[in-house]
Amino acid sequence: MKVVAMLVSIQNILEGNQFRAIKLAIILTILALYITAQPVQAEQSKSDIWTCPMHPHYIADEMGTCPICGMDLVKRASVTKTDKTPDTPADQAPLITIEPQIIQNMGVRTEKAKHSHFGRQIKSFGIIKENERLSSELSARVEGWIEKLNITAVGDEVKPDDILYELFSPELLVSQRDYLTARRQGMKARDNITRRLTSFGVQQKALSLLDKTNEVQQNLPFFSERTGTISELNVTKGSYVKRGMTIAKIQDYSSLWIIAKVPEIDLPFITLQSKAEVSFPNHSAQKLSATVDYIYPDIDPKTRTGQVRVLVENKSGSLRPGMYVDILFETNKKHRLSIPSEAILRDKDGDRVIISLGKGGFRSRKITTGLVSASKTEVISGMSAGEDVVVSAQFLIDSESSFKEAFRKLEPIQKPLSLLKPSKTQLAMLDHLVDAALYIHETLTTDKTITGEYLTPALSAIPQLQSNYENTKLAPILISAEKALKSAQAANTKLKLQAALKALTSSLLPWITNGAPEHYTKNNIKIFTDKPSAANWLQLISSPMQRPKNPYGSAAALPFSFSIKSMIESPAPHADEKRLIKKDQTKHLEQIPSHQHH
């Protein structure tokens, strides 16, 4: 019945020969709008949200009083539910949508959850000491005098087969004569005297010298058997040495020991061959890799710490015994799902992270964490590899200590145009607004008189669109567009019509450039600017030879350029969808008979 009444009213309005050419088109357009709107209305149901002005975290489904302060609740927003959009599960935080430019201004940075090879970390400290396995002590095994001394001070470097000193000893002279005599008597006698010389500390290289020269050496040389540094020297040239006296000590500093103090509670996690990272707070920023060489069996009863001996390489010679070092042990290393530790937000309910869902969407999620290693934290449950987690500026998204309160406050943020995905019917309604701007432009550039009824399809589409997009950035566009269309209907002068066109175009520009730029670009909708007044207009340019017509005067028309941002943010339409868009656009342009399509 409503449809019949509407058609009768339009029929009465359009009586007269001058309207016969457009009567049928207007009737069919309004009928199509009414019919296509019915399923949308049937699918949707609205429920109001009530909240307390003083306690916005309290939410109610009906009007009443706040249980905290007793104030009357006020309506905050209307939530539209459709059969195709399921409610958010009770155990899942609500989705937060933030405009792309706001995300950039906030400095939001994300990283992917990924598997990393790490384990439990234990921090300790220690002192560098000589590696006792690389120490050598030169002791006298026979009495005598140091006749020649090649090592003269502590710090002298020695290499294998270097002559350290030459010793004059009567016992060695007698033993050398016996050795040379035994050589002529046979192998058995020679072996006996060789054992005696060896017990006096005579080295194989000295015996080879006797074999070669076949002469007794007045001063018998003693050689270095390793590379190292003289760390202790107890004789000088001419010194008399007794049996058992320490002549010198040779220390190899190519590798060193670190004696680390480890708390008793952490000792069970450290094993032999465990890896450690050594740093030098008083020396340099250099970090070295080391290996656990020995775990001492006792515990200091006063400090409740145990000692761990760590082997560290010192090829460069920059490390010195006595230096203080920091040690980081890493045990039980294996592949673990991890995220940056800075991404984790902690409250009384546990650990949470902000998940980036793409296209400006964020959601809080509770996770279970495990081991912490440097800048990484293990995720036991709550996330999967490859998910994006916010690692900076998440405190701006989660601005309150309570996540639920924070996200409720973010809910009223209007959804940006670039994230809107209108249905085919809704896009057709929006195209009516563009058609109206094209019609007004054509009226001004051909000196025709505006026919207000031609703007009725656009005005009729606005209420339905407002009900669908009241919590989005499209809502204020529809309000200002409706005001401009009504001004155009009431315009009785060219100047007022130009003002209405300027206001309508200004209202639609955000939707055309940010909402569906690819749709309008593909359908040859161009934007131009009048240079003197900076007023914009829309024009259908379907041929490169077609020139823009300035509805505001005779000044030059400047092309209005914009970036098709939505083409990057969302996938391109399917080929079938492109054909439907083009067909739908052409259909709605043809509904205005006075339009000139090229």
C-alpha positions in Angstrom: 0.0 0.0 0.0 2.8 2.4 0.8 4.3 1.8 -2.7 0.9 2.5 -4.4 0.4 5.7 -2.4 3.9 6.8 -3.3 3.4 6.2 -7.0 0.1 8.0 -6.9 1.7 11.0 -5.3 4.4 11.1 -7.9 1.8 10.6 -10.7 0.0 13.7 -9.5 3.2 15.7 -9.4 4.3 14.6 -12.9 1.0 15.3 -14.7 1.6 17.4 -17.8 3.2 16.9 -21.2 6.5 18.4 -20.2 7.1 15.5 -17.7 6.0 12.6 -19.9 9.5 11.9 -21.1 10.9 11.4 -17.5 7.8 10.1 -15.7 8.5 6.4 -16.2 12.2 6.7 -15.3 11.4 8.4 -12.0 8.7 5.9 -11.0 10.9 2.9 -11.8 13.8 4.4 -9.8 11.8 5.0 -6.6 10.2 1.6 -6.9 13.6 -0.1 -7.3 14.9 1.8 -4.3 12.0 0.8 -2.1 12.2 -2.9 -3.1 15.9 -3.3 -2.7 15.8 -1.6 0.7 13.3 -4.1 2.1 15.7 -7.1 2.5 18.3 -4.9 4.2 15.6 -3.6 6.6 14.4 -7.1 7.2 17.8 -8.4 8.0 18.7 -5.7 10.6 17.7 -5.1 14.1 18.9 -2.4 16.4 19.6 -2.4 20.1 20.5 0.7 22.1 23.5 0.8 24.4 23.1 2.7 27.7 26.0 3.9 29.8 26.8 6.0 32.9 28.3 9.5 32.1 30.6 9.2 35.2 31.4 5.5 34.7 31.6 4.8 31.0 32.8 1.2 31.5 29.3 0.3 32.9 27.2 -0.9 29.9 23.4 -1.7 30.0 20.9 -2.8 27.3 18.1 -0.7 28.7 17.6 2.6 30.4 18.1 2.6 34.2 20.4 3.9 36.9 24.1 3.3 37.4 24.7 0.8 40.3 27.9 2.6 41.2 26.8 6.2 41.5 23.0 6.1 41.0 23.0 8.5 38.0 20.6 8.0 35.2 22.0 6.1 32.3 22.3 7.9 28.9 22.1 6.4 25.4 25.7 6.0 24.0 25.2 4.5 20.6 23.1 2.1 18.6 24.6 -1.2 17.6 23.2 -2.7 14.3 23.2 -6.5 14.2 22.7 -8.5 11.0 22.1 -12.2 10.5 25.4 -12.4 8.6 27.6 -10.8 11.3 27.9 -13.1 14.4 28.3 -11.5 17.8 31.7 -11.3 19.3 32.2 -14.3 21.6 32.0 -13.5 25.3 35.6 -14.7 25.9 37.0 -12.6 23.1 37.9 -8.9 23.3 36.1 -6.5 20.9 37.6 -5.5 17.6 39.1 -2.0 17.6 39.3 -0.1 14.3 41.6 2.8 14.0 42.0 5.0 10.9 45.3 4.4 8.9 46.5 8.0 9.3 46.0 7.8 13.1 48.0 4.5 13.2 50.8 6.3 11.4 50.7 9.3 13.7 50.7 7.0 16.8 53.9 5.2 15.5 52.4 1.8 15.7 55.0 -0.9 14.9 54.3 -4.6 14.6 56.4 -7.8 14.4 55.4 -11.4 13.6 55.4 -14.2 16.2 58.0 -16.7 15.1 60.0 -19.7 16.2 63.4 -18.9 17.7 66.1 -21.1 19.2 66.7 -20.0 22.8 66.5 -21.3 26.4 66.5 -20.3 30.0 68.9 -17.4 30.8 70.9 -17.1 34.0 72.9 -14.0 34.8 76.0 -14.1 36.9 79.5 -12.5 37.4 83.0 -13.8 37.7 86.7 -13.1 37.8 89.2 -14.1 35.1 92.0 -16.5 36.1 94.9 -18.3 34.4 94.1 -21.6 32.7 96.1 -23.9 34.9 96.1 -26.6 32.2 98.3 -24.3 30.2 100.9 -23.6 32.9 104.4 -25.1 33.0 107.0 -25.0 35.8 110.7 -25.3 35.3 112.4 -27.0 38.3 116.0 -28.0 38.8 116.4 -31.8 39.1 120.2 -31.5 39.5 122.5 -29.1 41.3 124.4 -26.6 39.2 125.0 -23.1 38.0 123.1 -21.0 35.4 125.8 -20.1 33.0 123.6 -18.6 30.3 120.0 -17.3 30.7 117.9 -16.3 27.7 114.8 -15.4 29.7 115.7 -12.3 31.7 112.4 -10.9 33.0 108.8 -11.8 33.6 106.7 -11.2 30.5 109.3 -12.6 28.0 107.6 -14.6 25.3 108.9 -18.1 24.5 108.2 -20.6 21.8 108.7 -24.4 21.5 112.4 -25.4 21.2 113.7 -22.0 22.4 116.8 -22.4 24.6 115.7 -21.0 28.0 119.0 -21.4 29.9 122.2 -23.5 30.0 123.3 -25.3 33.1 126.8 -26.3 34.3 126.5 -29.4 36.6 129.3 -31.8 37.5 126.7 -34.6 37.7 125.6 -33.9 34.2 129.2 -33.9 32.9 129.7 -37.4 34.3 126.4 -38.7 33.0 127.2 -37.3 29.5 130.6 -39.2 29.4 128.8 -42.3 30.5 126.2 -41.8 27.7 128.8 -41.4 25.0 130.7 -44.5 26.3 127.4 -46.5 26.4 126.8 -45.6 22.7 129.9 -47.6 21.7 129.0 -50.5 24.0 125.6 -51.3 22.8 121.9 -50.4 22.9 121.2 -51.9 26.4 123.9 -49.9 28.2 122.8 -46.8 26.3 119.2 -47.2 27.4 120.2 -47.4 31.1 122.2 -44.1 31.0 119.5 -42.4 28.9 117.0 -43.0 31.7 119.5 -41.5 34.2 119.9 -38.3 32.1 116.1 -38.1 31.6 115.6 -38.2 35.4 118.0 -35.2 35.6 115.7 -33.3 33.3 117.7 -33.6 30.2 115.4 -33.3 27.2 115.4 -35.4 24.0 116.6 -32.4 22.0 119.7 -32.2 24.3 120.3 -35.9 23.8 120.1 -35.5 20.0 122.8 -32.7 20.3 125.1 -35.2 22.1 124.5 -37.8 19.4 125.2 -35.3 16.7 128.4 -33.8 18.2 129.6 -36.9 20.1 131.1 -34.5 22.6 130.3 -33.7 26.2 128.5 -30.3 26.6 130.1 -28.2 29.3 126.9 -26.2 29.6 123.9 -28.3 28.8 121.0 -26.4 27.2 117.3 -26.7 28.4 114.5 -26.0 26.0 111.0 -24.6 26.1 108.3 -27.2 25.4 105.4 -24.8 24.8 104.4 -21.3 23.7 103.7 -18.9 26.5 104.8 -16.0 28.7 107.2 -16.1 31.6 105.0 -15.5 34.5 107.6 -16.1 37.3 111.4 -16.0 37.2 113.5 -16.9 40.3 117.1 -17.0 38.9 119.6 -14.7 37.2 122.6 -15.5 35.2 125.2 -17.2 37.4 122.6 -18.4 40.0 123.3 -21.6 41.8 120.3 -23.9 41.8 119.5 -26.8 44.0 117.6 -29.9 43.3 113.8 -29.2 43.4 114.2 -25.4 43.1 111.7 -23.6 40.8 113.6 -21.7 38.1 110.6 -20.2 36.2 107.0 -20.6 35.3 105.5 -20.4 31.7 101.8 -19.5 31.3 99.9 -19.7 28.0 97.2 -17.0 28.0 95.5 -18.0 24.7 92.6 -19.3 26.8 91.6 -18.4 30.3 89.3 -19.5 33.0 86.4 -17.5 34.5 85.3 -18.5 38.0 81.7 -17.5 38.1 79.4 -17.2 41.1 76.0 -18.8 40.4 73.0 -18.7 42.9 72.2 -22.1 44.4 68.7 -22.0 42.9 70.1 -21.7 39.3 72.9 -24.3 39.5 70.7 -27.3 38.5 70.0 -25.7 35.1 73.7 -25.4 34.2 75.5 -28.4 32.8 78.9 -29.2 31.4 79.4 -27.7 27.9 76.5 -25.2 28.5 77.1 -22.1 26.4 77.6 -18.7 28.0 78.0 -15.1 26.8 80.7 -13.1 28.5 80.7 -9.3 28.5 83.2 -6.8 30.1 81.6 -3.8 31.8 84.9 -2.2 32.6 86.8 -3.1 29.5 84.9 -2.8 26.2 81.5 -3.5 24.6 83.0 -6.8 23.2 81.1 -10.0 23.9 82.6 -13.4 23.7 81.2 -16.9 23.6 82.4 -19.3 26.3 81.7 -22.9 27.5 81.2 -24.4 30.9 84.3 -26.4 31.8 83.6 -27.5 35.3 81.0 -27.1 38.1 82.4 -27.1 41.6 80.7 -29.6 43.9 80.4 -27.3 47.0 78.2 -24.4 47.9 79.4 -21.3 49.9 77.2 -21.4 53.1 77.4 -17.6 53.5 76.4 -16.5 50.0 74.5 -19.6 49.0 76.3 -19.6 45.7 78.2 -22.2 43.8 81.2 -21.8 41.5 81.2 -22.6 37.8 84.4 -22.6 35.8 84.0 -21.2 32.3 86.6 -21.6 29.5 87.0 -18.5 27.3 89.3 -18.1 24.3 91.8 -15.2 24.3 93.5 -15.3 21.0 93.9 -11.6 20.8 95.5 -11.4 24.2 93.2 -8.5 25.3 91.9 -10.4 28.4 93.9 -10.4 31.6 93.6 -12.4 34.8 91.9 -10.5 37.5 89.3 -8.8 35.2 85.7 -8.6 36.3 83.1 -10.0 33.8 79.4 -10.4 33.5 78.2 -13.8 32.3 74.9 -14.9 30.8 74.2 -18.6 30.7 71.7 -20.0 28.3 70.5 -23.5 29.0 67.8 -25.9 27.6 67.9 -24.2 24.2 65.3 -25.4 21.7 62.9 -23.9 19.2 60.1 -21.9 20.9 57.4 -19.7 19.6 58.4 -16.2 20.7 57.5 -12.5 20.5 59.4 -9.4 21.5 59.2 -8.9 25.3 58.2 -5.3 24.9 54.9 -6.3 23.2 53.6 -7.9 26.4 51.1 -5.9 28.6 50.6 -7.2 32.1 47.6 -6.7 34.5 45.9 -8.5 37.3 44.4 -11.0 34.8 47.8 -12.0 33.4 49.7 -11.3 30.2 48.1 -9.8 27.1 49.2 -8.6 23.7 47.5 -6.4 21.0 47.1 -8.4 17.8 47.1 -6.5 14.5 44.4 -7.9 12.2 45.2 -5.7 9.3 43.3 -2.9 7.6 43.3 -0.9 10.9 41.9 -3.7 13.1 43.3 -4.5 16.5 42.2 -6.9 19.2 43.5 -7.6 22.7 44.3 -11.3 23.4 45.3 -13.1 26.5 48.4 -15.3 26.2 50.4 -17.7 28.4 54.1 -17.0 28.5 57.1 -19.1 29.3 60.9 -18.5 29.3 62.3 -15.0 28.8 65.5 -14.7 26.9 67.0 -11.2 26.4 64.5 -9.4 24.2 62.3 -12.5 23.5 59.6 -14.1 25.4 58.2 -17.6 24.8 54.5 -17.9 24.0 53.1 -21.2 25.3 49.5 -20.6 24.2 47.3 -17.8 22.8 49.1 -17.1 19.5 50.3 -18.8 16.3 53.4 -18.3 14.3 53.0 -15.5 11.7 50.5 -13.4 13.6 51.3 -9.7 13.9 51.7 -8.3 17.4 52.0 -4.6 18.3 55.4 -3.8 19.8 55.3 -0.1 20.0 52.5 2.4 20.9 50.4 -0.4 22.3 50.0 1.6 25.5 48.1 4.2 23.4 45.7 1.6 22.2 45.5 0.1 25.7 45.4 3.5 27.5 43.8 2.2 30.7 45.0 -0.4 33.2 41.8 -2.4 32.5 41.7 -3.7 28.9 37.9 -4.0 28.9 37.4 -0.4 29.9 40.0 0.7 27.3 38.4 -1.1 24.4 34.9 0.0 25.3 36.1 3.6 25.1 37.6 2.9 21.7 34.4 1.4 20.4 32.6 4.7 19.5 35.5 5.6 17.1 33.9 5.9 13.6 34.9 3.4 11.1 37.1 5.0 8.3 35.9 5.2 4.8 38.7 3.1 3.4 37.5 0.1 5.5 33.8 0.3 4.4 32.7 -2.5 2.1 29.2 -1.5 0.9 27.0 -4.1 -0.8 26.0 -3.8 -4.4 22.7 -2.3 -3.4 24.3 0.2 -1.0 26.9 1.2 -3.6 24.1 1.9 -6.1 22.5 4.2 -3.5 25.7 6.1 -3.1 26.0 6.3 -6.9 22.7 8.3 -6.8 24.4 11.0 -4.9 27.2 11.2 -7.5 24.5 11.1 -10.2 22.9 14.2 -8.6 26.2 16.1 -8.6 26.7 15.2 -12.3 23.1 16.3 -13.0 23.6 19.7 -11.3 26.8 20.2 -13.2 25.1 19.5 -16.5 22.3 21.9 -15.6 24.7 24.7 -14.9 26.9 24.1 -18.0 23.9 23.9 -20.5 21.9 26.7 -19.0 19.0 24.4 -18.3 16.5 24.9 -15.4 17.0 22.6 -12.4 14.2 20.1 -11.9 14.0 19.3 -8.2 12.3 15.9 -8.7 15.4 14.6 -10.5 17.2 14.8 -7.1 14.6 12.7 -5.3 16.4 9.3 -5.9 19.4 10.7 -4.1 17.5 12.1 -1.2 15.4 8.9 -0.9 18.6 6.8 -0.6 20.2 8.9 2.2 17.9 7.7 5.1 18.6 4.1 4.3 22.3 4.7 4.0 22.3 6.5 7.3 20.8 3.6 9.1 23.5 1.3 7.7 26.5 3.6 8.3 25.6 5.7 11.4 28.8 4.8 13.2 31.1 5.4 10.3 32.9 8.3 8.7 30.2 8.1 6.0 27.5 9.4 8.3 28.6 13.1 8.3 29.0 12.9 4.5 25.4 11.8 4.1 24.2 14.6 6.4 26.0 17.4 4.5 25.0 15.8 1.2 21.4 15.8 2.1 21.6 19.5 3.1 23.3 20.4 -0.2 20.6 18.5 -2.2 17.8 20.2 -0.5 19.5 23.6 -1.2 19.8 22.6 -4.9 16.1 21.7 -5.0 15.2 25.1 -3.5 17.7 27.1 -5.7 16.0 29.7 -7.8 19.1 31.4 -9.1 22.2 30.2 -10.8 24.4 31.5 -8.0 22.5 29.5 -5.4 22.7 26.4 -7.6 26.5 26.9 -7.9 26.7 27.1 -4.1 24.7 23.9 -3.8 27.0 22.1 -6.3 30.0 23.3 -4.4 28.7 22.0 -1.1 27.5 18.7 -2.6 30.9 18.0 -4.3 32.8 19.0 -1.2 30.7 16.5 0.8 31.2 13.6 -1.7 35.0 14.1 -2.2 36.1 12.1 0.9 33.9 9.1 -0.2 35.1 9.3 -3.8 38.8 9.7 -3.0 39.0 7.4 0.1 35.9 5.2 0.1 35.7 3.8 -3.4 38.3 5.6 -5.6 38.8 2.6 -7.9 35.1 2.3 -8.5 34.7 5.9 -9.7 38.0 6.0 -11.5 37.0 2.9 -13.6 33.7 4.6 -14.4 35.4 7.8 -15.7 34.2 10.1 -12.9 36.7 13.0 -12.9 37.2 15.8 -10.4 38.0 19.3 -11.4 38.7 22.5 -9.6 37.8 26.1 -10.5 41.1 28.0 -10.2 39.7 31.4 -8.9 37.2 30.0 -6.3 38.9 26.6 -5.6 35.4 25.1 -5.9 35.3 21.5 -7.2 32.8 19.6 -9.4 32.3 16.1 -10.8 32.2 15.4 -14.5 31.8 12.2 -16.6 34.8 12.1 -19.0 34.6 9.1 -21.2 36.8 10.2 -24.0 40.3 11.8 -24.1 38.9 14.4 -26.6 36.2 15.5 -24.1 37.0 18.8 -22.4 35.9 19.7 -18.8 33.1 22.3 -18.5 33.5 24.8 -15.6 30.1 25.3 -14.0 31.4 28.2 -12.0 32.5 30.4 -14.9 34.9 30.6 -17.8 38.1 30.1 -15.8 40.5 27.2 -16.5 39.6 23.8 -15.0 42.3 22.2 -13.0 42.3 18.4 -12.6 42.0 17.2 -9.0 44.5 14.5 -8.4 44.3 11.9 -5.5 45.9 8.6 -4.6 43.8 5.5 -4.9 44.6 4.4 -1.4 41.9 1.8 -1.1 43.5 -0.1 -4.0 46.5 -0.8 -1.8 44.5 -1.5 1.4 42.0 -3.9 -0.1 42.2 -6.5 -2.9 41.1 -5.5 -6.4 37.5 -6.5 -7.4 37.0 -9.8 -9.2 36.5 -9.5 -13.0 32.8 -10.4 -12.6 32.4 -7.8 -9.9 34.0 -5.2 -12.2 31.5 -5.9 -14.9 28.6 -5.6 -12.4 30.0 -2.3 -11.1 30.3 -0.8 -14.6 26.8 -2.1 -15.6 25.3 -0.8 -12.3 26.9 2.7 -12.8 25.7 2.9 -16.4 22.2 1.9 -15.3 21.9 4.7 -12.7 23.3 7.3 -15.0 20.7 6.4 -17.5 17.9 7.0 -14.9 18.4 10.7 -15.4 17.1 11.3 -18.9 18.7 14.7 -19.4 22.2 13.3 -18.8 24.6 13.2 -21.7 26.6 10.0 -21.7 29.6 9.7 -24.0 
